[in-house]
Amino acid sequence: MPNLQPSERPEQRRGQRLLFLALLFGVLLNFPLLGAFSLDARVAGIPVLYLYVLAVWVALVALTGWLVSSIKN
């Protein structure tokens, strides 16, 4: 990659981070981990599986927003 301009390298790195983030959350929302949280237990009346999916989704939105906002600045 020696022919790339220095201004293009951070954009490529951020794109790779977004791709890694997508793959990470694909793994976190796949069967083996979802099966681990598929319990009959409840936290404050909410099933543990629902709380896990909600927490992963909130983390995905927050991390993606943080990465995208750091691209613009």
RODO-2510 file (C-alpha; in nm, 4 decimals, decimal comma):
residues 73
     n   res          X          Y          Z
     1     m     0,0000     0,0000     0,0000
     2     p     0,2827     0,2481    -0,0499
     3     n     0,0924     0,4246    -0,3308
     4     l    -0,1932     0,5341    -0,1008
     5     q    -0,2149     0,8900     0,0158
     6     p    -0,1682     0,9383     0,3914
     7     s    -0,5248     1,0742     0,4188
     8     e    -0,6702     0,7459     0,2819
     9     r    -0,5070     0,5181     0,5374
    10     p    -0,7197     0,6203     0,8404
    11     e    -1,0376     0,5775     0,6337
    12     q    -0,9316     0,2280     0,5330
    13     r    -0,8474     0,1430     0,8933
    14     r    -1,1874     0,2662     1,0120
    15     g    -1,3566     0,0630     0,7399
    16     q    -1,1732    -0,2438     0,8621
    17     r    -1,2855    -0,1685     1,2169
    18     l    -1,6471    -0,1407     1,1038
    19     l    -1,6155    -0,4728     0,9229
    20     f    -1,4658    -0,6332     1,2345
    21     l    -1,7498    -0,4871     1,4418
    22     a    -2,0083    -0,6363     1,2057
    23     l    -1,8425    -0,9779     1,2209
    24     l    -1,8126    -0,9603     1,6003
    25     f    -2,1813    -0,8883     1,6442
    26     g    -2,2657    -1,1572     1,3908
    27     v    -2,0877    -1,4018     1,6183
    28     l    -2,2466    -1,2587     1,9346
    29     l    -2,5944    -1,2999     1,7862
    30     n    -2,5350    -1,6518     1,6549
    31     f    -2,6753    -1,9746     1,7988
    32     p    -2,4061    -2,0950     2,0412
    33     l    -2,4137    -1,7764     2,2468
    34     l    -2,7867    -1,7289     2,2135
    35     g    -2,8298    -2,0851     2,3364
    36     a    -2,6174    -2,0086     2,6413
    37     f    -2,8570    -1,7288     2,7383
    38     s    -3,1745    -1,9205     2,6598
    39     l    -3,2623    -1,9910     3,0211
    40     d    -3,5852    -1,9991     3,2165
    41     a    -3,4402    -1,7348     3,4469
    42     r    -3,5713    -1,3799     3,4543
    43     v    -3,4218    -1,0496     3,5614
    44     a    -3,6822    -0,7998     3,6803
    45     g    -3,9435    -1,0136     3,5064
    46     i    -3,7659    -1,0038     3,1676
    47     p    -3,6166    -1,3235     3,0209
    48     v    -3,2365    -1,3339     3,0210
    49     l    -3,2250    -1,3999     2,6462
    50     y    -3,4189    -1,0802     2,5721
    51     l    -3,1848    -0,8786     2,7930
    52     y    -2,8794    -1,0276     2,6204
    53     v    -3,0111    -0,9466     2,2720
    54     l    -3,1047    -0,5946     2,3829
    55     a    -2,7612    -0,5347     2,5385
    56     v    -2,5813    -0,6602     2,2267
    57     w    -2,8007    -0,4441     2,0037
    58     v    -2,7429    -0,1322     2,2169
    59     a    -2,3675    -0,1977     2,2115
    60     l    -2,3775    -0,2399     1,8331
    61     v    -2,5581     0,0903     1,7836
    62     a    -2,3307     0,2753     2,0279
    63     l    -2,0032     0,1407     1,8861
    64     t    -2,1130     0,1942     1,5269
    65     g    -2,2181     0,5506     1,6075
    66     w    -1,8875     0,6172     1,7783
    67     l    -1,6877     0,4804     1,4846
    68     v    -1,8915     0,6701     1,2258
    69     s    -1,8680     0,9976     1,4155
    70     s    -1,4924     0,9561     1,4482
    71     i    -1,4709     0,9151     1,0691
    72     k    -1,6298     1,2561     1,0067
    73     n    -1,4014     1,4403     1,2503
***
